[in-house]
Amino acid sequence: MLDSLAKAATERAHELLDIKKNPEGNANSGWLVVDLEDVVIHLFSPDQREYYQLEELWERGKVLLRLQ
């Protein structure tokens, strides 16, 4: 699933913004990063998300988009 999300993000960035980037990381590790220059997308598996407790880490941050 992480690979599909990363592929969709990179394809759309290429179509709309002419940004050609490849995801970094390995989906099997549970964490992928897509660096789109001004925006960095972190994709976590549910297990990794729970391990890093991201909601607690960023609880004061503004949520722009949440996909589950």
Distance bins in CASP14 RR format, pairs under 12 A and 6 or more apart:
PFRMAT RR
TARGET T0000
AUTHOR 0000-0000-0000
RMODE 2
METHOD distances of the structure
MODEL  1
1 7 0 0 0 0 0 1 0 0 0 0 0
1 8 0 0 0 0 0 1 0 0 0 0 0
1 27 1 0 0 1 0 0 0 0 0 0 0
1 28 0 0 0 0 0 1 0 0 0 0 0
1 30 0 0 0 0 1 0 0 0 0 0 0
1 32 0 0 0 0 0 1 0 0 0 0 0
1 43 0 0 0 0 1 0 0 0 0 0 0
1 44 0 0 0 0 0 1 0 0 0 0 0
1 45 1 0 0 1 0 0 0 0 0 0 0
1 46 0 0 0 0 1 0 0 0 0 0 0
1 67 0 0 0 0 0 1 0 0 0 0 0
1 68 0 0 0 0 0 1 0 0 0 0 0
2 8 0 0 0 0 0 1 0 0 0 0 0
2 9 0 0 0 0 0 1 0 0 0 0 0
2 23 0 0 0 0 1 0 0 0 0 0 0
2 24 0 0 0 0 0 1 0 0 0 0 0
2 25 0 0 0 0 1 0 0 0 0 0 0
2 26 0 0 0 0 1 0 0 0 0 0 0
2 27 1 0 1 0 0 0 0 0 0 0 0
2 28 0 0 0 0 1 0 0 0 0 0 0
2 29 0 0 0 0 1 0 0 0 0 0 0
2 30 1 0 0 1 0 0 0 0 0 0 0
2 31 1 0 0 1 0 0 0 0 0 0 0
2 32 1 0 1 0 0 0 0 0 0 0 0
2 33 0 0 0 0 0 1 0 0 0 0 0
2 34 0 0 0 0 0 1 0 0 0 0 0
2 41 0 0 0 0 0 1 0 0 0 0 0
2 42 0 0 0 0 0 1 0 0 0 0 0
2 43 1 0 1 0 0 0 0 0 0 0 0
2 44 1 0 0 1 0 0 0 0 0 0 0
2 45 1 0 0 1 0 0 0 0 0 0 0
2 46 0 0 0 0 0 1 0 0 0 0 0
2 47 0 0 0 0 0 1 0 0 0 0 0
2 48 0 0 0 0 1 0 0 0 0 0 0
2 49 0 0 0 0 0 1 0 0 0 0 0
2 67 0 0 0 0 0 1 0 0 0 0 0
3 9 0 0 0 0 0 1 0 0 0 0 0
3 10 0 0 0 0 0 1 0 0 0 0 0
3 22 0 0 0 0 0 1 0 0 0 0 0
3 23 1 0 0 1 0 0 0 0 0 0 0
3 25 0 0 0 0 0 1 0 0 0 0 0
3 26 0 0 0 0 1 0 0 0 0 0 0
3 27 1 0 1 0 0 0 0 0 0 0 0
3 28 0 0 0 0 1 0 0 0 0 0 0
3 29 0 0 0 0 0 1 0 0 0 0 0
3 30 0 0 0 0 0 1 0 0 0 0 0
3 32 1 0 0 1 0 0 0 0 0 0 0
3 34 0 0 0 0 0 1 0 0 0 0 0
3 43 0 0 0 0 1 0 0 0 0 0 0
3 45 0 0 0 0 0 1 0 0 0 0 0
4 10 0 0 0 0 0 1 0 0 0 0 0
4 11 0 0 0 0 0 1 0 0 0 0 0
4 23 0 0 0 0 0 1 0 0 0 0 0
4 27 0 0 0 0 1 0 0 0 0 0 0
4 32 0 0 0 0 0 1 0 0 0 0 0
4 43 0 0 0 0 1 0 0 0 0 0 0
4 67 0 0 0 0 0 1 0 0 0 0 0
5 11 0 0 0 0 0 1 0 0 0 0 0
5 12 0 0 0 0 0 1 0 0 0 0 0
5 23 0 0 0 0 1 0 0 0 0 0 0
5 27 0 0 0 0 1 0 0 0 0 0 0
5 30 0 0 0 0 0 1 0 0 0 0 0
5 31 0 0 0 0 0 1 0 0 0 0 0
5 32 1 0 0 1 0 0 0 0 0 0 0
5 33 0 0 0 0 0 1 0 0 0 0 0
5 34 0 0 0 0 1 0 0 0 0 0 0
5 41 0 0 0 0 1 0 0 0 0 0 0
5 42 0 0 0 0 0 1 0 0 0 0 0
5 43 1 0 1 0 0 0 0 0 0 0 0
5 44 0 0 0 0 0 1 0 0 0 0 0
5 45 0 0 0 0 0 1 0 0 0 0 0
5 65 0 0 0 0 0 1 0 0 0 0 0
5 67 1 0 0 1 0 0 0 0 0 0 0
5 68 0 0 0 0 0 1 0 0 0 0 0
6 12 0 0 0 0 0 1 0 0 0 0 0
6 13 0 0 0 0 0 1 0 0 0 0 0
6 21 0 0 0 0 1 0 0 0 0 0 0
6 22 0 0 0 0 1 0 0 0 0 0 0
6 23 1 1 0 0 0 0 0 0 0 0 0
6 24 0 0 0 0 1 0 0 0 0 0 0
6 25 0 0 0 0 1 0 0 0 0 0 0
6 26 0 0 0 0 0 1 0 0 0 0 0
6 27 1 0 0 1 0 0 0 0 0 0 0
6 30 0 0 0 0 0 1 0 0 0 0 0
6 31 0 0 0 0 0 1 0 0 0 0 0
6 32 1 0 1 0 0 0 0 0 0 0 0
6 33 0 0 0 0 1 0 0 0 0 0 0
6 34 1 0 1 0 0 0 0 0 0 0 0
6 35 0 0 0 0 0 1 0 0 0 0 0
6 36 0 0 0 0 0 1 0 0 0 0 0
6 41 1 0 0 1 0 0 0 0 0 0 0
6 42 0 0 0 0 0 1 0 0 0 0 0
6 43 1 0 1 0 0 0 0 0 0 0 0
6 44 0 0 0 0 0 1 0 0 0 0 0
7 13 0 0 0 0 0 1 0 0 0 0 0
7 14 0 0 0 0 0 1 0 0 0 0 0
7 21 0 0 0 0 0 1 0 0 0 0 0
7 22 0 0 0 0 1 0 0 0 0 0 0
7 23 1 0 0 1 0 0 0 0 0 0 0
7 27 0 0 0 0 0 1 0 0 0 0 0
7 32 0 0 0 0 1 0 0 0 0 0 0
7 34 0 0 0 0 1 0 0 0 0 0 0
7 41 0 0 0 0 0 1 0 0 0 0 0
7 43 0 0 0 0 0 1 0 0 0 0 0
8 14 0 0 0 0 0 1 0 0 0 0 0
8 15 0 0 0 0 0 1 0 0 0 0 0
8 23 0 0 0 0 0 1 0 0 0 0 0
8 32 0 0 0 0 0 1 0 0 0 0 0
8 34 0 0 0 0 1 0 0 0 0 0 0
8 41 0 0 0 0 0 1 0 0 0 0 0
8 43 0 0 0 0 0 1 0 0 0 0 0
8 67 0 0 0 0 0 1 0 0 0 0 0
9 15 0 0 0 0 0 1 0 0 0 0 0
9 16 0 0 0 0 0 1 0 0 0 0 0
9 17 0 0 0 0 0 1 0 0 0 0 0
9 19 0 0 0 0 0 1 0 0 0 0 0
9 21 0 0 0 0 1 0 0 0 0 0 0
9 22 0 0 0 0 0 1 0 0 0 0 0
9 23 1 0 0 1 0 0 0 0 0 0 0
9 32 0 0 0 0 1 0 0 0 0 0 0
9 33 0 0 0 0 0 1 0 0 0 0 0
9 34 1 0 1 0 0 0 0 0 0 0 0
9 35 0 0 0 0 0 1 0 0 0 0 0
9 36 1 0 0 1 0 0 0 0 0 0 0
9 39 0 0 0 0 1 0 0 0 0 0 0
9 40 0 0 0 0 0 1 0 0 0 0 0
9 41 1 0 1 0 0 0 0 0 0 0 0
9 42 0 0 0 0 0 1 0 0 0 0 0
9 43 0 0 0 0 1 0 0 0 0 0 0
9 65 0 0 0 0 0 1 0 0 0 0 0
9 67 0 0 0 0 0 1 0 0 0 0 0
10 16 0 0 0 0 0 1 0 0 0 0 0
10 17 0 0 0 0 0 1 0 0 0 0 0
10 19 0 0 0 0 1 0 0 0 0 0 0
10 20 1 0 0 1 0 0 0 0 0 0 0
10 21 1 0 1 0 0 0 0 0 0 0 0
10 22 1 0 0 1 0 0 0 0 0 0 0
10 23 1 0 0 1 0 0 0 0 0 0 0
10 24 0 0 0 0 0 1 0 0 0 0 0
10 32 0 0 0 0 0 1 0 0 0 0 0
10 33 0 0 0 0 0 1 0 0 0 0 0
10 34 1 0 1 0 0 0 0 0 0 0 0
10 35 0 0 0 0 0 1 0 0 0 0 0
10 36 0 0 0 0 1 0 0 0 0 0 0
10 39 0 0 0 0 0 1 0 0 0 0 0
10 41 0 0 0 0 1 0 0 0 0 0 0
10 43 0 0 0 0 0 1 0 0 0 0 0
11 17 0 0 0 0 0 1 0 0 0 0 0
11 19 0 0 0 0 0 1 0 0 0 0 0
11 20 0 0 0 0 0 1 0 0 0 0 0
11 21 0 0 0 0 0 1 0 0 0 0 0
11 22 0 0 0 0 0 1 0 0 0 0 0
11 23 0 0 0 0 0 1 0 0 0 0 0
11 34 0 0 0 0 0 1 0 0 0 0 0
11 36 0 0 0 0 0 1 0 0 0 0 0
12 18 0 0 0 0 0 1 0 0 0 0 0
12 19 0 0 0 0 1 0 0 0 0 0 0
12 21 0 0 0 0 0 1 0 0 0 0 0
12 34 0 0 0 0 0 1 0 0 0 0 0
12 36 0 0 0 0 1 0 0 0 0 0 0
12 39 0 0 0 0 0 1 0 0 0 0 0
12 41 0 0 0 0 0 1 0 0 0 0 0
13 19 1 0 1 0 0 0 0 0 0 0 0
13 20 0 0 0 0 1 0 0 0 0 0 0
13 21 1 0 0 1 0 0 0 0 0 0 0
13 22 0 0 0 0 0 1 0 0 0 0 0
13 23 0 0 0 0 0 1 0 0 0 0 0
13 34 1 0 0 1 0 0 0 0 0 0 0
13 35 0 0 0 0 0 1 0 0 0 0 0
13 36 1 0 1 0 0 0 0 0 0 0 0
13 37 0 0 0 0 1 0 0 0 0 0 0
13 38 0 0 0 0 0 1 0 0 0 0 0
13 39 0 0 0 0 1 0 0 0 0 0 0
13 40 0 0 0 0 0 1 0 0 0 0 0
13 41 0 0 0 0 1 0 0 0 0 0 0
14 20 1 0 1 0 0 0 0 0 0 0 0
14 21 0 0 0 0 1 0 0 0 0 0 0
14 22 0 0 0 0 0 1 0 0 0 0 0
14 34 0 0 0 0 0 1 0 0 0 0 0
14 36 0 0 0 0 1 0 0 0 0 0 0
16 36 0 0 0 0 0 1 0 0 0 0 0
16 39 0 0 0 0 0 1 0 0 0 0 0
17 36 1 0 0 1 0 0 0 0 0 0 0
17 37 0 0 0 0 1 0 0 0 0 0 0
17 38 0 0 0 0 1 0 0 0 0 0 0
17 39 0 0 0 0 1 0 0 0 0 0 0
18 36 0 0 0 0 0 1 0 0 0 0 0
18 37 0 0 0 0 0 1 0 0 0 0 0
19 34 0 0 0 0 1 0 0 0 0 0 0
19 35 0 0 0 0 1 0 0 0 0 0 0
19 36 1 0 1 0 0 0 0 0 0 0 0
19 37 1 0 0 1 0 0 0 0 0 0 0
19 38 0 0 0 0 1 0 0 0 0 0 0
19 39 0 0 0 0 1 0 0 0 0 0 0
19 41 0 0 0 0 0 1 0 0 0 0 0
20 34 0 0 0 0 0 1 0 0 0 0 0
20 35 0 0 0 0 0 1 0 0 0 0 0
20 36 0 0 0 0 0 1 0 0 0 0 0
20 37 0 0 0 0 0 1 0 0 0 0 0
21 32 0 0 0 0 0 1 0 0 0 0 0
21 33 0 0 0 0 1 0 0 0 0 0 0
21 34 1 0 0 1 0 0 0 0 0 0 0
21 35 1 0 1 0 0 0 0 0 0 0 0
21 36 1 0 0 1 0 0 0 0 0 0 0
21 37 1 0 0 1 0 0 0 0 0 0 0
21 38 0 0 0 0 0 1 0 0 0 0 0
21 39 0 0 0 0 0 1 0 0 0 0 0
21 40 0 0 0 0 0 1 0 0 0 0 0
21 41 0 0 0 0 1 0 0 0 0 0 0
22 32 0 0 0 0 0 1 0 0 0 0 0
22 33 0 0 0 0 0 1 0 0 0 0 0
22 34 0 0 0 0 1 0 0 0 0 0 0
22 35 0 0 0 0 1 0 0 0 0 0 0
22 36 0 0 0 0 0 1 0 0 0 0 0
23 29 0 0 0 0 0 1 0 0 0 0 0
23 30 0 0 0 0 0 1 0 0 0 0 0
23 31 0 0 0 0 0 1 0 0 0 0 0
23 32 1 0 1 0 0 0 0 0 0 0 0
23 33 1 0 0 1 0 0 0 0 0 0 0
23 34 1 0 1 0 0 0 0 0 0 0 0
23 35 0 0 0 0 1 0 0 0 0 0 0
23 36 0 0 0 0 0 1 0 0 0 0 0
23 40 0 0 0 0 0 1 0 0 0 0 0
23 41 0 0 0 0 1 0 0 0 0 0 0
23 42 0 0 0 0 0 1 0 0 0 0 0
23 43 1 0 0 1 0 0 0 0 0 0 0
24 31 0 0 0 0 1 0 0 0 0 0 0
24 32 1 0 0 1 0 0 0 0 0 0 0
24 33 1 0 1 0 0 0 0 0 0 0 0
24 34 1 0 0 1 0 0 0 0 0 0 0
24 35 1 0 0 1 0 0 0 0 0 0 0
24 36 0 0 0 0 0 1 0 0 0 0 0
24 40 0 0 0 0 0 1 0 0 0 0 0
24 41 0 0 0 0 0 1 0 0 0 0 0
24 42 0 0 0 0 0 1 0 0 0 0 0
24 43 0 0 0 0 0 1 0 0 0 0 0
25 31 1 0 0 1 0 0 0 0 0 0 0
25 32 1 0 1 0 0 0 0 0 0 0 0
25 33 1 0 0 1 0 0 0 0 0 0 0
25 34 0 0 0 0 1 0 0 0 0 0 0
25 35 0 0 0 0 0 1 0 0 0 0 0
25 42 0 0 0 0 0 1 0 0 0 0 0
25 43 0 0 0 0 1 0 0 0 0 0 0
25 44 0 0 0 0 0 1 0 0 0 0 0
25 48 0 0 0 0 0 1 0 0 0 0 0
26 32 1 0 0 1 0 0 0 0 0 0 0
26 33 0 0 0 0 0 1 0 0 0 0 0
26 43 0 0 0 0 0 1 0 0 0 0 0
26 45 0 0 0 0 0 1 0 0 0 0 0
26 48 0 0 0 0 0 1 0 0 0 0 0
27 33 0 0 0 0 0 1 0 0 0 0 0
27 43 0 0 0 0 1 0 0 0 0 0 0
27 44 0 0 0 0 0 1 0 0 0 0 0
27 45 0 0 0 0 1 0 0 0 0 0 0
27 48 0 0 0 0 0 1 0 0 0 0 0
28 45 0 0 0 0 1 0 0 0 0 0 0
28 47 0 0 0 0 0 1 0 0 0 0 0
28 48 0 0 0 0 0 1 0 0 0 0 0
29 43 0 0 0 0 0 1 0 0 0 0 0
29 44 0 0 0 0 1 0 0 0 0 0 0
29 45 0 0 0 0 1 0 0 0 0 0 0
29 47 0 0 0 0 0 1 0 0 0 0 0
29 48 1 0 0 1 0 0 0 0 0 0 0
29 51 0 0 0 0 0 1 0 0 0 0 0
30 42 0 0 0 0 0 1 0 0 0 0 0
30 43 0 0 0 0 1 0 0 0 0 0 0
30 44 1 0 0 1 0 0 0 0 0 0 0
30 45 1 1 0 0 0 0 0 0 0 0 0
30 46 0 0 0 0 1 0 0 0 0 0 0
30 47 1 0 0 1 0 0 0 0 0 0 0
30 48 1 0 1 0 0 0 0 0 0 0 0
30 49 0 0 0 0 1 0 0 0 0 0 0
30 50 0 0 0 0 0 1 0 0 0 0 0
30 51 0 0 0 0 1 0 0 0 0 0 0
30 52 0 0 0 0 0 1 0 0 0 0 0
31 41 0 0 0 0 0 1 0 0 0 0 0
31 42 1 0 0 1 0 0 0 0 0 0 0
31 43 1 0 0 1 0 0 0 0 0 0 0
31 44 1 0 1 0 0 0 0 0 0 0 0
31 45 1 0 0 1 0 0 0 0 0 0 0
31 46 0 0 0 0 0 1 0 0 0 0 0
31 47 0 0 0 0 0 1 0 0 0 0 0
31 48 1 0 1 0 0 0 0 0 0 0 0
31 49 0 0 0 0 1 0 0 0 0 0 0
31 51 0 0 0 0 1 0 0 0 0 0 0
31 52 0 0 0 0 1 0 0 0 0 0 0
31 54 0 0 0 0 0 1 0 0 0 0 0
32 40 0 0 0 0 0 1 0 0 0 0 0
32 41 0 0 0 0 1 0 0 0 0 0 0
32 42 1 0 0 1 0 0 0 0 0 0 0
32 43 1 0 1 0 0 0 0 0 0 0 0
32 44 0 0 0 0 1 0 0 0 0 0 0
32 45 0 0 0 0 1 0 0 0 0 0 0
32 48 0 0 0 0 0 1 0 0 0 0 0
33 39 0 0 0 0 0 1 0 0 0 0 0
33 40 1 0 0 1 0 0 0 0 0 0 0
33 41 1 0 0 1 0 0 0 0 0 0 0
33 42 1 0 1 0 0 0 0 0 0 0 0
33 43 1 0 0 1 0 0 0 0 0 0 0
33 44 0 0 0 0 1 0 0 0 0 0 0
34 40 1 0 0 1 0 0 0 0 0 0 0
34 41 1 0 1 0 0 0 0 0 0 0 0
34 42 0 0 0 0 1 0 0 0 0 0 0
34 43 1 0 0 1 0 0 0 0 0 0 0
35 41 0 0 0 0 1 0 0 0 0 0 0
35 42 0 0 0 0 0 1 0 0 0 0 0
36 42 0 0 0 0 0 1 0 0 0 0 0
39 64 0 0 0 0 1 0 0 0 0 0 0
39 65 0 0 0 0 0 1 0 0 0 0 0
41 64 0 0 0 0 0 1 0 0 0 0 0
41 65 0 0 0 0 1 0 0 0 0 0 0
41 67 0 0 0 0 0 1 0 0 0 0 0
42 48 0 0 0 0 1 0 0 0 0 0 0
42 49 0 0 0 0 1 0 0 0 0 0 0
42 52 0 0 0 0 1 0 0 0 0 0 0
42 54 0 0 0 0 1 0 0 0 0 0 0
42 57 0 0 0 0 0 1 0 0 0 0 0
42 58 0 0 0 0 0 1 0 0 0 0 0
42 67 0 0 0 0 0 1 0 0 0 0 0
43 49 0 0 0 0 1 0 0 0 0 0 0
43 54 0 0 0 0 0 1 0 0 0 0 0
43 67 0 0 0 0 1 0 0 0 0 0 0
43 68 0 0 0 0 0 1 0 0 0 0 0
44 50 0 0 0 0 1 0 0 0 0 0 0
44 51 0 0 0 0 1 0 0 0 0 0 0
44 52 1 0 0 1 0 0 0 0 0 0 0
44 53 0 0 0 0 0 1 0 0 0 0 0
44 54 1 0 0 1 0 0 0 0 0 0 0
44 55 0 0 0 0 0 1 0 0 0 0 0
44 57 0 0 0 0 0 1 0 0 0 0 0
44 67 0 0 0 0 0 1 0 0 0 0 0
44 68 0 0 0 0 0 1 0 0 0 0 0
45 51 0 0 0 0 1 0 0 0 0 0 0
45 52 0 0 0 0 0 1 0 0 0 0 0
45 54 0 0 0 0 0 1 0 0 0 0 0
45 68 0 0 0 0 0 1 0 0 0 0 0
46 52 0 0 0 0 0 1 0 0 0 0 0
46 54 0 0 0 0 0 1 0 0 0 0 0
46 67 0 0 0 0 0 1 0 0 0 0 0
46 68 0 0 0 0 1 0 0 0 0 0 0
47 53 0 0 0 0 0 1 0 0 0 0 0
48 54 0 0 0 0 1 0 0 0 0 0 0
49 55 0 0 0 0 1 0 0 0 0 0 0
49 56 0 0 0 0 0 1 0 0 0 0 0
49 57 0 0 0 0 0 1 0 0 0 0 0
49 58 0 0 0 0 0 1 0 0 0 0 0
49 66 0 0 0 0 0 1 0 0 0 0 0
49 67 0 0 0 0 0 1 0 0 0 0 0
49 68 0 0 0 0 1 0 0 0 0 0 0
50 56 0 0 0 0 0 1 0 0 0 0 0
51 57 0 0 0 0 0 1 0 0 0 0 0
52 58 0 0 0 0 0 1 0 0 0 0 0
53 59 0 0 0 0 1 0 0 0 0 0 0
54 61 0 0 0 0 0 1 0 0 0 0 0
54 63 0 0 0 0 0 1 0 0 0 0 0
54 66 0 0 0 0 0 1 0 0 0 0 0
55 61 0 0 0 0 0 1 0 0 0 0 0
55 63 0 0 0 0 1 0 0 0 0 0 0
55 66 0 0 0 0 1 0 0 0 0 0 0
55 68 0 0 0 0 0 1 0 0 0 0 0
58 64 0 0 0 0 0 1 0 0 0 0 0
58 66 0 0 0 0 0 1 0 0 0 0 0
END
